[in-house]
Amino acid sequence: MANKARFWDKVAQKYFKSPISDEAVYQRKLELTREYLTEDSDVLEFGCGTGGTALAHAPYAKSVLATDISGEMLAIAEQQKKDAGIENVEFRQADFDSFEDEKGRYDLVLGLSILHLLKDRREALKKVRHVLKPGGVFVSSTACLGNRMWFMAPILWAGRLFGAFPFVRVFTVGQLVRSIEEAGFVVEHEWLPPKSIAVFVIARKPE
Ligand SMILES: C[S@@+](CC[C@H](N)C(=O)[O-])C[C@H]1O[C@@H](n2cnc3c(N)ncnc32)[C@H](O)[C@@H]1O
């Protein structure tokens, strides 16, 4: 875990301080997600970073377990939680590649800016389906470099050797959506905001 977390530990403070790239788009994603939350919702977020989204959704849910591989990201998240006085969020250090939880434990799972950073998104999607209740919802936002930025693949690969980039998988929106459907979800909402390479997908595990 330490090796995989190194890049994210190093950039945690900078990540926290950098502004959200499009505030209106971010707010719309929060709103769309909230349509699926109730005061009884148990939520899991993986790759939660510095915890802003988990804390923003907490007042609309019963509980939020927000996980990340990076201890430095989570240290910032814990401080944010303390400052906001929020009690129904638990931050936990975990590599989603080896994360385990009860079958059908959650009403909603969030994976934001994370699926492209995992070695095997299909395994991750299987896991998301496993921990969701029947009828539960997976909300994701994923950078799909394969459509307009495929030329970044060798740059990312080389940059990674020097610690300048994390591990990144390159795939298209179509490939991502297909893998979500192949994992057994029904896509209810797909939105690629203008000028963005990150597709927002809301997908349901059938009853
Ligand atoms: C691009 S940031 C996104 C953070 C947050 N979800 C957001 O939207 O701002 C990616 C996050 O995923 C975490 N991460 C990377 N690989 C991971 C893994 N295998 N398991 C869990 N978290 C991981 C990183 O530590 C980092 O905090």
The ligand as an SDF file (V2000), in Angstrom:
LIG
                    3D

 27 29  0  0  0  0  0  0  0  0999 V2000
   -7.7730   12.2480   -8.2450 C   0  0  0  0  0  0  0  0  0  0  0  0
   -7.9250   11.9420   -6.5340 S   0  0  0  0  0  0  0  0  0  0  0  0
   -9.6890   12.0550   -6.3250 C   0  0  0  0  0  0  0  0  0  0  0  0
  -10.0760   12.3870   -4.9200 C   0  0  0  0  0  0  0  0  0  0  0  0
  -11.5750   12.6530   -4.7290 C   0  0  0  0  0  0  0  0  0  0  0  0
  -12.3770   11.4920   -5.0370 N   0  0  0  0  0  0  0  0  0  0  0  0
  -12.0140   13.8150   -5.5760 C   0  0  0  0  0  0  0  0  0  0  0  0
  -12.8730   13.6250   -6.4460 O   0  0  0  0  0  0  0  0  0  0  0  0
  -11.4880   14.9190   -5.3550 O   0  0  0  0  0  0  0  0  0  0  0  0
   -7.6790   10.2140   -6.4520 C   0  0  0  0  0  0  0  0  0  0  0  0
   -7.6950    9.6610   -5.0460 C   0  0  0  0  0  0  0  0  0  0  0  0
   -7.6960    8.2530   -5.1400 O   0  0  0  0  0  0  0  0  0  0  0  0
   -6.8280    7.7200   -4.1670 C   0  0  0  0  0  0  0  0  0  0  0  0
   -6.4000    6.3730   -4.6270 N   0  0  0  0  0  0  0  0  0  0  0  0
   -5.5480    6.0750   -5.6340 C   0  0  0  0  0  0  0  0  0  0  0  0
   -5.4390    4.7440   -5.7560 N   0  0  0  0  0  0  0  0  0  0  0  0
   -6.2510    4.1950   -4.8080 C   0  0  0  0  0  0  0  0  0  0  0  0
   -6.5590    2.8580   -4.4240 C   0  0  0  0  0  0  0  0  0  0  0  0
   -6.0000    1.8010   -5.0380 N   0  0  0  0  0  0  0  0  0  0  0  0
   -7.4260    2.6590   -3.3980 N   0  0  0  0  0  0  0  0  0  0  0  0
   -7.9770    3.7280   -2.7460 C   0  0  0  0  0  0  0  0  0  0  0  0
   -7.7170    5.0080   -3.0500 N   0  0  0  0  0  0  0  0  0  0  0  0
   -6.8660    5.2300   -4.0830 C   0  0  0  0  0  0  0  0  0  0  0  0
   -5.7140    8.7360   -4.0630 C   0  0  0  0  0  0  0  0  0  0  0  0
   -5.0280    8.6510   -2.8380 O   0  0  0  0  0  0  0  0  0  0  0  0
   -6.4780   10.0350   -4.2280 C   0  0  0  0  0  0  0  0  0  0  0  0
   -6.8700   10.5540   -2.9950 O   0  0  0  0  0  0  0  0  0  0  0  0
  1  2  1  0
  2  3  1  0
  2 10  1  0
  3  4  1  0
  4  5  1  0
  5  6  1  0
  5  7  1  0
  7  8  2  0
  7  9  1  0
 10 11  1  0
 11 12  1  0
 11 26  1  0
 12 13  1  0
 13 14  1  0
 13 24  1  0
 14 15  1  0
 14 23  1  0
 15 16  2  0
 16 17  1  0
 17 18  1  0
 17 23  2  0
 18 19  1  0
 18 20  2  0
 20 21  1  0
 21 22  2  0
 22 23  1  0
 24 25  1  0
 24 26  1  0
 26 27  1  0
M  CHG  2   2   1   9  -1
M  END
$$$$
